[in-house]
Amino acid sequence: MTIPNVLADRYASSSMASLFDPVHRIRTEREFWVAVLEAQIELGLDVDAAVLDDYRAVIDNVDLESIREREAITRHDVKSRLDEFCALAGHEHLHKGLTSRDVTENVEQLLTWQALDLLEVRAVALLEQIAEHAVRHVDTVMVARTHNVAAQPTTLGKRFAQIGEELALALAALQSVRDRFALRGIKGPVGSQQDQIDLLGSTEAARSLEAKIATQLGVPNVLGSVGQVYPRSLDYAVVGVLVQLAAAPANLALLVRLMAGHDLATEGFQPGQVGSSAMPHKMNTRSCERISGLAVILKGHLTMAAGLSGDQWNEGDVSCSVVRRVVLPDAFFTIDGIFETTFAVLNEFGVFPAVVESELRRYLPFLATTKLLMHAVRAGAGRETAHEIIKEHAVATALAMREGKADGSLLVTKLGEDERFPGTAADLSAMIGDASDLLGSVDQQVATFAAGVAVEVAAHPDAAGYRGEAIL
């Protein structure tokens, strides 16, 4: 019985899942072995080059069950895969001067590198879609909340822009991780390259082999002085940036959940969809809730990666293997699932203007209290005195509203009647009557954000227009 990986099977995109597919991993490992042998032959190793063709001819012949049967005997996964490959090709010319970690470390790093590449494209595509929403809703004025309490007016476009800026910062962090990313290289059992020097005849040849393989794999940097394994703190850096990439989608999901709870917005509800098996009226934000849950899983993977950092015995051991088998693929499946689900939310997102406007009208006098405070200060009132007067009438008005005895306009009336406060009720009403006059530089902020996203999209043409795969 095979139990599927739920993260890969249910949440991740097909592109990300295929990167860490067991068959693909074995094919990549075999390509690595062949590339090393080819480079060794070029550097003078006495092996007939025709052997390479025999190995290449069977790279795609991957029988997972046969490899598992070998491992049951050897109790060594790399040796089992090596024996299988050599048996298929009819030769025993691979793995010369290598240790298992020369193979597994570089292959895992290559897959990580490719996954980071894919995530960069996905992040830019997500930024593009968020920017589209920011521009589309730049004039949708609504109540902004701090501490989840009505504060000042904002626009829905501004909310998208602030989420998008967080994602843009995470994208920059991802790019920084990629710029510093480095292969372990071919260093042998303890990192000294002694076996390759013995095999190829010189330190220069051993270094040349390493450079050739790095070029073949397409990763520009190679670590200079490592033991059997590369520092596991580098895995922590990778998973850490995945957590940072998840923050903006998680905040967006929480925002939509809060808005949906007040009937301000929806993540979409398709024909045939069921919100609750018991309550037919329910249209739950199930996709946003999924994002929130996946973000928790990803933070758990960061904890696992942190557990390996600073726990490296001498030149290396295998205690980290079982953790990394889970952490590396599953962390990428999780962030990819977060991205894919966020695309789905943005594809179907909708706002309810009538409800937004009703809430805005209800709270408008309260949203303008800082403007009224600045008015009083400019008229000569002490800032703290004016603050206390506004608070007195605002609290009284809010209590009256909660008892159904008044609406928000009572606040302006009370301030206009208070001789301690400058201006009549009519003056104050005129000052705060249009919420669009209370938005500060929101439109400029949205425009600046959108312009920055356009630059990123131009630099990543393969990201343009990607809007995710269909999700369950």
Steps between C-alpha positions, in 0.01 A plus 500: 500500500628845408378794708524824301667812633193712573690827450618399154184315403241751620657845526817548293507577129592226254823687419619503859385144570689370197827656622502279808339195343703190602553393140615848399739508793655169399531615139673818621733292715587278205567803281733626772692172511537501121608864497770427758626200303506700178699778666741244651558350155570846360753549780685181410320212673557186295143396416360445150269793424254254342410395853326834541254410226409178675424686820304771321292240320353372827467824700123494458461136601404564861353209693429620853401155623822342377705771673303446819574127488871575468484740793338232715828313465759783498316724746662785308284704265777648283679166457170340400432761234860478376484120471170524312634753252821308437311174453278661238797644311720194536797694641654594835666826408297746710563653841879496467658712770158599631325459831122477531485860613676614184192370324212573736612845614545635150183341364291632789653844459429493127133415564486776762653745251243403236216531753620849596503592131142383465393686813655823374286481188190417705565788739529748215179368345324536835635853536363583157152380595506684833604818318208457262262490796673798660450712189146375440391590853708814556180706528299250707489698825439294812550491874855423610539324833774491760458255787206387280322825595397769251786751471520717183390459139715307259439337165484136406775573250723623780436179691610295199807722457614454859463123466685516170786704640558234764516238226740720301733515801483121532577466129813713551599271790448194278720654232766569761494138615537386140788740437686350797398141434797265457549131426698285741706383205699176468700489821512132599442334839638778721517796261870475406452378137775244567326220307456709185861617524611135518270403214580787263859565600499858622327761711444705185315213333280450805409868505437497127262206544305693760480809277379294203222342705387834641478636146314189389247541780461871435570617854763777493645470852684214673589489869873509561553317829240254625505157657291207385189717506432865432391712801139423589452864591476551122187284496365719778563809284306342214201394709513835680451690177211269412334602828559865409344439157195352671442802724332724242259231372421404861426862588285533190310186595438631851389834357249336267372279783439806717335693217281205405381476860350848457363428149745749351669255262506142378770263385245359256241226519457287191185321373475165673728603787386411852600720791373276778362148506256604774417866430396564137537879523872493577750634244820453694842638407639150472790590270618781726472267797713251308768766451496573872542130579778445248687797648499319835640186336777701337602654832520146636745412225708804595517365853624168363766674287606705801550177694771395253685831512795483735462124552769376266733229634860544389506473118147361484264214580160378379281612791379789286393279208159396626413863581620638169311233302185656646595865535645583159227368270210559737594862575499572127172312453349708780605844375397398148161392634468836673577680174265285293215551746568875510474513122160332530384752762609794286343349188159487667525789746205737512399803703148609600494881444164561669617340825835678480324835453256431783782424743686810383198724561446348844852570620595808298486758784721275711739443210545876473588567865871544424408760236281677755788483748738666251232765430477584869878517539531735203228718658713539812366229730739290707548161343426300815202718591350461153568125510313469831198695368472284190542182704225610740244547224623205291460254785155637586392477136631147461310385810182664371541328164541163667177558685322597178441859614713689247721482192850628438389850414434559870875536550520799266191653657645471851835647395325787323302578815806485726636850558842357579536368146547731198237499222130439460343168419444618144867599466619170636261299284622678188858427603450125530206432269696325225705196602708538185651813653636295789719260303835677517746369240332163447469544123869587468599200709298266280646652184856464632439138597348416161791661317750293697310180421501587130880511511516153658255355247703646214808327642311169527297463179429134578299615803266730309142381499545187714192467719540159658368151443151387593486400869282255687 
